[in-house]
Amino acid sequence: MGGWVYILANRKNGTLYTGVTADIAARMVQHREGTGSRFTARYGVTRLVYAGPHDDITAAIAREKAIKKWRRAWKIELIERDNPDWRDLFFDINR
């Protein structure tokens, strides 16, 4: 079973949240409805700005743990490498 590591933001260069899931579409719906986590609901962090697929959920979990330890600047570099405009990728995954 595969997995996804994702980063949410409330705006460009705003508050960031890093998570992991096996079902990215369902998890994003939860975050957008305010039931994904207390942190994302409290800070309005619902914009999907990075999503990295993994063949194995264990690898995705390890990657998420590593990213959570990164400096903020490194996370911003990761986002801007693939998504320089900080577009909400939610609409891309739900096509």
N, C-alpha and C positions, 0 to 999 in steps of 0.2 A: 504494500500500500504506500502510495506517495504522500508527499506533504508540501506545504508552502510556508515560506518565511515571508512576512509582510511587514511593511512600515506604514503607519497612518500618521497624518498630520492634520492640524486644524486650519492651517494656512501655510503659505510659503515661508520657510524658515521659522515656523511656529513650534508648538509643542509636538513632540514625536512619541509614538508608541510602537514598540516592536512586538510581534506575536508570531505564533505558529499554528497551523491548522491542517487538517486533512482535506477539508472542503472549503476552499477559499470563498466561493460564492455565498454559501450559507453563513459563513462567519462574518462576511462583510454586511450582510443583511442584519445580523444581530447587532453589530456595532452601529449601524445607521439607525436602528430602532432604539438604541440606548440600552440594550441588554447584553452587549458584548463584554463589557467590563465596567466596573465603577469608575475607573480612571478615565476611560474614553468618554463615558457619559458625562462625567463632571466637567471635563475640559473641552467637550465638543470636538473630539478628535475622530473624524469620520472619513477623511479624504485618504483613499488608498493611493500612496505615492510610490510604493515599491512592492513588487511581488516576485519572489524567486522560487521557482519550482524545484523539487527534489524527488528523485526516484523512490526514496525510502523515508518514511516518517522519522526514523531515528536520526538520519542525516540532517533533516530539517530542524529537529529539536536541538541538535548540537550546534548548527549554524545560528539558530536564534539565540542560544546562550552566549555564543561568541560575540554576536552583534550587540547584545545588551551590555557587554563589557567595553565596547568601543567608545572612543571619544565622540562627542556630538559632531565634530567636523568630519570625521570619517563616515558617519552615517549620512551626512549631507552630501558628501562626495559620491557615495553609493547611489543615492537617489538621483542626483543630477547627472550621473553618467548615462543612465537610461531614460530619465524623465526630467530634462532640464527645465521644463516649464511647470513642473509640479502638478501636471494634469491629474485629475481624479481617474484612476485606472479602473474603478468600479464598473464603469460603463463598458470598458473593453472586455472584462471577464464575464459580463452578463449578456453577451450577444448570442 
